[in-house]
Amino acid sequence: MKEPRVMIVCHCAVVTDRDVTEAIDAGADTLAKVCMATSAGRQCGGCIFTLKALLCQHGTTTPSPATTPSAPAWEAVHAARQSPRSGIAQ
């Protein structure tokens, strides 16, 4: 049986859609928790909308307009970037 394709969600941290799904299944039910669990979205932020879409697909968060990140989501990403675990001085 052919295995389903894998999509890289975050190129900076090389995080796949399966990694994100596993994090969600393990209890990461917010954008900040997914970012902390997978390291996705902690560098350039280009994957934030995809991460949020995956969360919505799993019914863990309320969708927001795709053109502008919601304030709480963006604050969560900013907080994740400031985390000492990220190794990034901002």
N, C-alpha and C positions, 0 to 999 in steps of 0.2 A: 504494500500500500504506500502510495506517495504521501510524504509528509507535507502539511500546508506550508506555504511560503511565510517567511519572516520578514517584517519590515523594520528597518532601523528608524527609530523615532527620534533619538538624540545622537547626532553624529559626534558631538564633542565628547560625550561619555560612552559612546557605542552602546546605547541602550535600545533594545528591541521592543516591539509591541508585546511579545511574550513576557519579557521582563516586567513591563508595566502591568500586564494582566496578573502575573504572579504576585506582584506587590499589592494590587487591589484585592486579590483573593485572600492575601495574608492580613488584610485589615487596613491598608492604606486607602482611606475613603475621602481624602481631600487632596488637592493639588500639592500642598506643602508636604504631606506625608508621602506621596508618590515621589516627589523630588528628593526627599531625605532617604527613602528606601532604595532608590535606583541611581541617584546622582544625576538624573536627567534634569534639564532646565536650570542648572546651577552655573552655567558659564555664559553662553551668548543669549539664551532665552528664546531662541528660534523655534523650539519644539513645544513651547507652552500651550499653544492652541491645540496641537495634536494630543498632548497629555490630557488636556481638559476634555477633548472629544472622547478619548478612551474612557475617562471617568464617567462621562455622560452615558456612553454606550453600556456601561455596567450598572447604570442607575444609581450611582453614588453621589452625584451632585446635580444641581439644577443648571441647565444650559444658559449661557449668556451670549449676547451678540458677538459674532465672530470678528467684528471689526475693532473692538476695543476690549482689552482685558478688564475684568471687574476689579475694583479697588482691593477687595480682600484677597483675590488670587494673586494680583501683582505684588501686594504686600507680603504674601506668603513666599513668593519667589525671591523677593528682596531679602527677607529674613533668612531663607535657605542659603542665599549667596553670602550672607554675613556670618554664617555658622562656621565655627572653627574647624569643623570636619571637612569643609569644602577645600581647604588649603589655598584659598584665593583671597588675597588681601585686596579689598575694594576701597 
